[in-house]
């Protein structure tokens, strides 16, 4: 299902020193909701609580809905393994911050636990980015350690699907499930082993993955979560986590277009009739390509190929040129470097 993938442009992905200049944010915990499509209470109180948790805590925590029970129509082996790692797991519905279960009235307790986790010294931080090309999900993670440690550490990547339309007991045959865990990337549920023993401060690890996308998944609804795990005995403890909500194209790479302050924009970004593309070039560029790709990374329309002089250039995007609506990306590319803008075609 998964294979290592290290093409040239992703090798450059984290070559820039830009990533080290970023301010390292506080630790981000993981909120797990253990749930089931067959669980009556999961579709009532717990359903609303997950929505509230997303509204309240999505900026401060990674939120994942896991279906660990085989009777659930959204069950995955990944979900089962994640809950088997939580010693206090007793059934559905239940909520956890990292591996610690939360009481019935849990919102205030969750806030206190999130704040306490944020106040801990940052041992390591994961940076994650991905692209979708030719029905493949291509991911790279950089795990940057800030503190010396001597325990085994793993990095795990998880594919989530948001607003998934499926059955839920107490709610009916079609309702929108949030943050559903679809699968994981890596050697096992807890990902790739970074080191069995000593890791020095300022040491970094790059991990790369490719996953063939399941045709049933809605690519525009996919999210990626990355978790740094520390193994203590037989239990994996959350050290830090992060998310990526949409595909990007070399946003942290050495990119000659960005380095030369090339500016690409499209207005409006939600297109029902037509849109205007603005490409501002501080320098003349040759062999520049401007195109539109869909959410699977497939080329849909070539807008321009050739040489452009220094200055502002305007192109027109017509809704009638696209057979179906959905998520698309406007891509300016030269010599493998890209600038990308997301747009929705209605």
ABEGO torsion letter per residue (X at the ends): XBBBBBBAAAAAAAABAAAAABBBBBBBBBBBBBBBAABAAAABAAAAAAAAAAAAAAAABBBBBBBABAABAABBAAAAAAAAABAABAEOBBBBBEABBBBABAAAAAAAAAAAAAABBBABBBBBBBBBBGGBBBBBBBBBBABBBABBBBBBBBBBBBGBBBBBBGAEABBBBBGBBABBBEABAAEBBABABBBBBGBBBBBBBBBBBBAABBAAABBBBBBBBBBBEABBBBABBBBBABBBBGAABBBAAAAAGBBBBBOBABBAABBBBBBBBABBBBGBBBBBBBAAGBBABBABBEBBBBEBBBBBBBAAABABBEBBBBBBBBGGBBBBBBBBBX
